[in-house]
Amino acid sequence: MAASPPWANLVSAVVSEIANHLPCEFDRVHFAAVCRSWRASLEQQPPLPLPPALPFLILPLAERPAVSCVLSNCAIHPAVLPEWPHDARYIGAYDDGWVLLSIAPPRGPREHRLLDTYDSRPHIVLPTEFIAQQAGAPGQEWQLPFSIVAATLSSQPDVDGCVFAGIISVDPVPRGQRTIGFWRAPDRVIPHLFQTHNPPWDVEDVVFYDGAFHFLTKGEHIIVAGPDFHGGDPVDWEMRAFEHIGREYDQYVEARYLLESREDLLMVVRCSPYPGQPTSEFRVFRMAQAGPDDVFPYQHYVWLELPSLEGRMLFVGRGCSRCYDADQYPGFEGGVYFFDDGDIQDPAMLPLGVATLFSFNDCGKWTRTPASMVERCFPAIGYTPQGWCLP
């Protein structure tokens, strides 16, 4: 009978101490599976509890989906995920493993789905059409198709009163203005789409914050919407215009994101040297009220740039950005983690049944100190769009 390898005879305290240095749940499972003695040691002397989970980056590989874990140095882990169609486009996520997809098969109608990545709850079919009315002709209406570019929820989908909000592109795919839509889980058709006014008010991202949906626009203003499906007017609107003082960019703005952080609303701006080039830096701002003053004789809003991230770990993506505190994760520091979701006006951001024509490799981590730097820490997977899975 072959002798046990020397590493199988480690004392329980050493095995547990090693496990304490593995903050990734996948790594701990693999560690415990190395041999019986290690597994028995961990049962006798369990390691310290894991830190709060961080988002996984979903990698929809050709053979089957996998995930990349920040807590495991962005290593690839096999994951039990539901079937991920090759012609799908990631359009958002929600806590507890929910992921939103837009699917455009080469043959057949477009689909929008809300999937449970834990594969324990049935997926939810989302609307693909809206009701359009002919101007000047009351009662004349028909259903037209659309694509969801980004979306989020007001709560868990099984909570009574949950509302979805989406940034909508009406087919055929335009490069111009996006619209706004609201619906509930049972709805198969959206009753009405809401137009924004002009290019500075074109929407780029959406977050549910302080009891209402907040849409970030291309002009870096905010549209606040509180849907009320029980009244005559489905939405209560507030248009928040922001000053542009102090927000000059010396690079091209690829994307803008909204997220809640420490009870504040942050805007994260993603830049590159020129359109289509890899991400080079991020700028992070906090929403604040100002005035009245000599310039604006009324109360208004400003974006105040953060001089540092103050230990924030920001995971950004349209409809799914989240903030975590680095001090909960020993050995980690503040930074911005991102995946390749490109320019919201780009047709590549919509599923066209030809996703392999577009490359999705601009993902990684940006840090501000000691110097602005982008680390390509996530696996380069070629021609498939990624997305966050939120814990």
N, C-alpha and C positions, 0 to 999 in steps of 0.2 A: 504494500500500500504506500503510495507516494506521500512524502511528508508535506505538511502544510507550508506554504510560502511564509517567510518571516513576517511580512506585513500583515498576515492574518492573525498574528498573535499579539497585536497591540493591546495594551490594557484599555479597559472601558473608558477611563478618564481621557486618554489620548484620543481615542476615536470620537468621543463627544466633543472635545476641543476642536478637532479638525472640522467636524460638522458645523460648529459655531461660526466658522469662517466661510461658510457656504450660504449666502443670503438667498440664493435662487432655489425655489422649491423643486425644480427639475433636477438640479445638481444633487440635492439631498436624497431624492428618490434613487438616482443612479448610484450615489455613494453607498446607500444602505443595501443595494443589490449586488455589491462587489463580492461579498462572501457571507456565509452564515454567521461567523463570529462577529463581524462588524454589525450585522443586523441585530444580533442578540445584545451586543454592547449598547446600541442605541435604544433598545427596549428597556434595558436595565437603568441606563443613565441618559435620558433624552436630552438633546441639545436645547439651547435657549430658543424661545419662540422666534419665528421668522419675522422680519420687519414687514410693514404693510406692503402688499403687492404693488408693483409698478406696471404700467401698460406693456403688453407684449406687441412687438411688430409682427403682424401676420405676413407670411411669405407664401403666396399662392403658387407654389412650385408646380411643375408640369405633372409630376407623379402624384403628389398629394400636398395639401397645405402643411406648412411648418410654422414655427414662431422663432423670433430672435429675442433674447432676454437681456435687458440692460444689466440686471444684477449678476448675470453670468458672462460679463465681458462681451455681450452681444453674440454669444454662441447660438448656433441653430439647434433647436430641439424639435423632435417629432412631436406632433400634437394630434389629439383626437378632435378634429374639427369636422363640421358637416361638409357635405360636398360643395366645393367652390367652383362655380361654372367658369370656364376659360374665357367666356365673353362677358364677364362681370366687371363692374367698376365700383370701387369702394367709395361711398358717399357719406360716411359718418359712422358714429358708434355711440353707445350709451353704456352706463355702468352695469356691472354684473354680466358682462360678456355679450351684450347685444351689438350686432353689426348691421349696418344698412348697405344694401347693394342695389345697383341699377344694372340690369341684364338686357343686352340687345343681341339675341341670337341671329346668325345669318339668315335664318328662316323662322318666321313666327313673330308674334307681337313682342314688344318690349315689356319687361317686368320690373317691378320694384319690390324688394323683400326686406323684412327685418328678421335676421337669423340669430339664433342662440348658439354661440360658439361652443357652449358646454354640451350642446346637442341633447338637452333634457326637456326642452319646451318646444312646442310646435312653432314653425316660422309663421310670420304674419305677412299676408299679401297687402301691398300698399297701392294707392291709386296710380293710374297711368293716363287718365284723361281728366279734362276739366270742362265745365259748361261755359260755352261762349254764347254771347247774345249779339245779334246784329244791331248796330247803332241805328237809332231812329225807327226800329221795328219792334215794338214791345211784343213779347210772347214768342218771337222768333229766336230759337236757340238750338244749338247742336253740341255734340261732344267732340273735342279735339284732343289729340295725343300730346304728351309733353315728356320731358326728361327731368329727373331730379338731379341737380348738380351737387347739392349738399343739404343735409337735414339733421335735425335733432329733436328731442322729446322734452316735454315738460316734467315727466316723471317716468317711473317704470311703466311699460306698456300695459300691464295687467291692473294698474291702479285706476279706479273709476275717475273719469274726468281727464285722463291723459290726452294731451294735444300734441300733434306733430307740426313742425314748421319746416318748410323747405325753400331753398333757392331753386327756381324753376327755369328751364329753357324750353320754349315752345317749339315743337318740330315744324318745319325742317330746322336743323340746328343752325342758329345764327351766331355770329361773332359779336353781336351787339348786346343790348340791354337784357338783364335777367329780371324775372318777376318773383313775387312772393306768394306762397300758398300755405294754407292751414287745413288740417284734416284730423279726424280721429281714426282709431284702429279699424273699426268696421267699414269705413268709407272706401268705396271703390272708385268714386268720382269726386273731384274737388269742385265745390259749387261755384267758386270764383277765384281768379287770380288777381293780385293787386300789382299794378304797374308802379314803378318808381318814376321820379319826375324827369331827370336828365342825367347825363353821364356822371357828374359828381355824386349822385345818389344811387348809382348802380351798386347792388349788394354783392359783397364778397364773402361774408361769413355770418354765422348765426350762433348765438348761445342763449340758453335760458338762465336768466340772472335776476335776482330780486323779484321773483314772481311774474316776470314777463320775458318775452323773446326780445333780444337785442340784435339787430342786424347792423353789421359794419359795412360802410359803403366805400366806394373807390376814392371819394373825396375825404375819407376818414371822418365822416359824420356818423351818427347813430340814429337808426329808426327803432323806436320802442313800440312793440305791439302786444296788446293783451287780448287774445281772442276770447270772445264771449258768444258761444254757439246757442245761447238761450234767448238772446235779445234780437232786435231787428237788424242792427248793424253788427256784423260779426267781429269787428276789430275796433279797439280804442287805440288811436295813434298818438305818438309824440315824436316830433322831429327835433333832434338835438344837433344843432350846428356848432362846429368847433373852430376856434381860431387856428390859423396855420403858422403862427409865429413860432420859430424855434424848431420847425420840422422840415428843414431842407435836407434832401437826400443827395449825396454825391454819387450814388449808384442807382441802378435800375431796380424798381420795386417789383419783385416777382409775386408776392402774396402778402395778405394781411390777415391776422387772426384775432379773435376775441376770446378771452377766458377770464374766469373768476380766480382771484388769488388773494388770500387773507382778507376777504370781504371787499376787496377792491376789484374794479373791472380794468383789465389790462388789454392793451393793443400791442401785438407783436408783429413787427414788419420784417419781412424776409427780403434780402437784397442780393443782387449779383452784379458783376461788372457791366454786363450787357445782356439784353434779352436772350433767354435760352441757355445762358452759361450757368455753370454750377453755383450753388449758393456760396456767398463769401462772408456774409455777416447778418446779424439781426439787430434791430433796435426795439427797445421795450419801453412802453409808455403807460402811465396810470391816468385814468379819467379823473378829473377834478372840476368842481364848480368854481366860477370866478365872477367878479363884478358885482354890481355895476361899477364902472370906472370911467375915466375920461374918454376912452375910445368907444366902449360899448356901454351905453347908459341903461343896461338891463342885465339880469343874471344870465350867464352863458357858460359854456364848457370849454375846457382846455385839456390837451394831452401833455402831461409832465413826464419827461424822460427820466427813467430810473438810472442813477449813476452806477449802480451795481445790481446784480440779481439778488443779493442778500440771501444766498443759500437756496434760492428757488430752483427746482428742477421742472422746467416747462416742457410738456409734450404737446406739440402743436399739430393741428390738422383741422380742416374745415368741419365744423359741427361737432368736434370731439376733443378740443384742447383741454388739458388738465394741468394742475400745478401740485407739486409735492415739495416737502421740505427736506433738504439734503441731510440735515442733522439727524434724521431718523435712519439713515443708511451709512454706517461707518465706512470711511474710505471714499465716499462719493462727494462731489462738489456740485455747485449750481451750474446750470447750463440749459441750452435749448436743444431738445431732441426733435428731429423732423424726418418726414418721409417725403417722397417725390409726388406732390399733388399739383405742381405746376401752376400756370396761369389759369384762372377760372374762365377766361374768355377763349382759351385754346380748345379746339375741337377734340384734341387728344384727351381732354378731361371727361369726355362723354364716351360711353361704350358704343362703338359703331360696328361691332362684329369684326373689327380688324385691329385689335389691340396690339398685335405683334408689330405693327408699323411704328410704334412709339417706344422710346427707351425710358425706363423709370429707375435710374440709378443715383439720383441726386438725393441721398439720405445720409444722416449722420448726427453728429452732436457739435454744437457751437458753444465755445466758452469765451468770456470777455477778458479774463485775466490769466496769466500775466500780459497776454496780448490777444487781440481778436483772432480766433483760430477755429477752423472747421476740421473735425476729425471724421473721416469716412469709416466709422466704426461698425456699421451694419453691413451684412453680406450684400454683395452686388449680385442681383439675380436676373439682370437683363431686361426683358421686355414685358414684365408683369407688374401692375400697380400693387402697392402694399397698402397697409392701413393699421391703425391701432386696435387692439382688443383691450378694452378698459376693464379693470378688475371690479 
